[in-house]
């Protein structure tokens, strides 16, 4: 089969992989790339495709799907949890595009999201679908609840990982290797290893205790999908006045509605009970006096977190605890490097303590190597990374390694 990345091969974002087989086309992912103060970036235009397979709901993998469906009327394959959450994110993208004046660039609206729902075909872990002369099998990817890898069976077997995590977390079970001839794998953390997960979790718990016991407020900016829920589970046994704010509240409800995708619905329900949701202005006033606040956005570029930062910016007893990746040009990166964030009123100096914790939902360098070895492929295609070479160096000699650029065809 012929394969071409329409985006996301040599960078993180706007991922799309086109597969051509027996005169028919199938897409894996069709995402967008978000850069602060810029309109979203999209993959290359797609030819007609019979279907698109979404591995998970994060917008860098799914955010352009409404455009693809609008243009090709293709079927959409993912599981029920992913479909619920990705729809939430589509509608939010439309809202943001209108507010920031790039709706014409986004090129999809509420009608197109409804079109996605009309073309949705439920596809769960363990299911098999036949399309374009290929059989597709879904496997757990471990990245966030609902994340799936796709095994593509044709003349040879190819595994497409999407985003991958091999370690069990409190929220979900890690991915297991799938034997294949060809492995198309993300390399986001090529060249980097995470500290031991239990150590990172214990450190977060310890630092939250320190901040609260000295009379401060712990502000924890989180991505709405996956990270907020993971942090809730890590902190659920602390005896404090704890709140959650932002879109993650809705995601919490979807996780409860789809318990089979969680490692433990019992533990997650217990975590939900410990955190008060902010649903009204009066509740937000109470949260501002709370001891622990988990809130969007994860990179501090908008959302309720900016209000909480304004409250605590000069309180030396309080702390901002960042638990996710902070992209270049994001407020989170600026806070780490310059001690300030940008607001509608200009730059705001943050004088309270700033801390960073590694709770990544991606496999690190060594975990990627172990996963690749477990899959026993002949060819390894590295994607979704601006640092693929570091992983390739450790694979050469044992595997045929491909690092295609977006727009280039290659054969599998």
JOWOLIN-V11234 format. One record per residue. N is the residue number from 1. NEAR is the number of other C-alpha atoms within 10 Angstrom. Layout:
N & NEAR
N & NEAR
//
This chain:
1 & 14
2 & 13
3 & 20
4 & 20
5 & 24
6 & 25
7 & 29
8 & 28
9 & 28
10 & 21
11 & 19
12 & 20
13 & 26
14 & 27
15 & 31
16 & 32
17 & 26
18 & 23
19 & 21
20 & 18
21 & 16
22 & 10
23 & 8
24 & 15
25 & 21
26 & 23
27 & 27
28 & 22
29 & 30
30 & 31
31 & 28
32 & 26
33 & 22
34 & 17
35 & 14
36 & 12
37 & 10
38 & 10
39 & 16
40 & 20
41 & 19
42 & 24
43 & 22
44 & 15
45 & 11
46 & 17
47 & 13
48 & 16
49 & 21
50 & 17
51 & 24
52 & 25
53 & 27
54 & 29
55 & 29
56 & 27
57 & 28
58 & 23
59 & 22
60 & 24
61 & 28
62 & 28
63 & 29
64 & 26
65 & 28
66 & 28
67 & 21
68 & 25
69 & 24
70 & 17
71 & 15
72 & 15
73 & 18
74 & 21
75 & 20
76 & 25
77 & 22
78 & 23
79 & 24
80 & 18
81 & 23
82 & 25
83 & 22
84 & 16
85 & 19
86 & 23
87 & 20
88 & 16
89 & 20
90 & 23
91 & 15
92 & 13
93 & 19
94 & 19
95 & 14
96 & 13
97 & 20
98 & 14
99 & 10
100 & 12
101 & 11
102 & 15
103 & 17
104 & 10
105 & 12
106 & 21
107 & 14
108 & 22
109 & 21
110 & 14
111 & 11
112 & 19
113 & 21
114 & 13
115 & 17
116 & 23
117 & 17
118 & 12
119 & 15
120 & 19
121 & 18
122 & 14
123 & 20
124 & 20
125 & 18
126 & 10
127 & 11
128 & 15
129 & 13
130 & 11
131 & 14
132 & 17
133 & 15
134 & 19
135 & 15
136 & 23
137 & 20
138 & 24
139 & 24
140 & 27
141 & 29
142 & 26
143 & 30
144 & 29
145 & 24
146 & 27
147 & 30
148 & 30
149 & 27
150 & 25
151 & 23
152 & 21
153 & 17
154 & 15
155 & 11
156 & 11
157 & 19
158 & 23
159 & 27
160 & 22
161 & 23
162 & 25
163 & 24
164 & 29
165 & 27
166 & 22
167 & 19
168 & 15
169 & 20
170 & 17
171 & 25
172 & 23
173 & 21
174 & 19
175 & 22
176 & 17
177 & 17
178 & 20
179 & 17
180 & 20
181 & 18
182 & 24
183 & 25
184 & 22
185 & 22
186 & 24
187 & 32
188 & 25
189 & 23
190 & 23
191 & 17
192 & 14
193 & 13
194 & 16
195 & 13
196 & 10
197 & 15
198 & 11
199 & 12
200 & 17
201 & 16
202 & 13
203 & 13
204 & 23
205 & 17
206 & 12
207 & 15
208 & 25
209 & 20
210 & 16
211 & 21
212 & 19
213 & 13
214 & 11
215 & 14
216 & 22
217 & 28
218 & 26
219 & 26
220 & 27
221 & 29
222 & 29
223 & 23
224 & 23
225 & 24
226 & 20
227 & 22
228 & 28
229 & 25
230 & 21
231 & 21
232 & 22
233 & 20
234 & 17
235 & 22
236 & 20
237 & 12
238 & 13
239 & 9
240 & 17
241 & 17
242 & 22
243 & 25
244 & 27
245 & 27
246 & 21
247 & 20
248 & 23
249 & 21
250 & 15
251 & 20
252 & 19
253 & 11
254 & 16
255 & 23
256 & 16
257 & 12
258 & 15
259 & 16
260 & 13
261 & 24
262 & 19
263 & 17
264 & 14
265 & 17
266 & 11
267 & 15
268 & 23
269 & 15
270 & 14
271 & 19
272 & 20
273 & 11
274 & 21
275 & 20
276 & 18
277 & 21
278 & 19
279 & 12
280 & 9
281 & 9
282 & 10
283 & 14
284 & 19
285 & 11
286 & 14
287 & 22
288 & 19
289 & 16
290 & 19
291 & 21
292 & 27
293 & 26
294 & 30
295 & 27
296 & 26
297 & 24
298 & 26
299 & 24
300 & 26
301 & 19
302 & 15
303 & 17
304 & 18
305 & 25
306 & 21
307 & 14
308 & 22
309 & 24
310 & 13
311 & 13
312 & 21
313 & 20
314 & 14
315 & 16
316 & 16
317 & 18
318 & 26
319 & 27
320 & 25
321 & 20
322 & 24
323 & 23
324 & 21
325 & 18
326 & 17
327 & 14
328 & 11
329 & 13
330 & 19
331 & 25
332 & 25
333 & 18
334 & 18
335 & 21
336 & 15
337 & 9
338 & 12
339 & 17
340 & 18
341 & 21
342 & 18
343 & 15
344 & 7
345 & 6
346 & 8
347 & 10
348 & 17
349 & 16
350 & 21
351 & 17
352 & 19
353 & 17
354 & 15
355 & 14
356 & 15
357 & 16
358 & 17
359 & 22
360 & 17
361 & 21
362 & 22
363 & 28
364 & 22
365 & 19
366 & 17
367 & 19
368 & 23
369 & 17
370 & 13
371 & 19
372 & 21
373 & 15
374 & 14
375 & 18
376 & 18
377 & 21
378 & 13
379 & 18
380 & 24
381 & 22
382 & 24
383 & 29
384 & 26
385 & 20
386 & 16
387 & 19
388 & 23
389 & 15
390 & 15
391 & 21
392 & 22
393 & 11
394 & 14
395 & 16
396 & 11
397 & 9
398 & 12
399 & 18
400 & 14
401 & 19
402 & 15
403 & 16
404 & 17
405 & 17
406 & 20
407 & 16
408 & 11
409 & 14
410 & 14
411 & 9
412 & 16
//
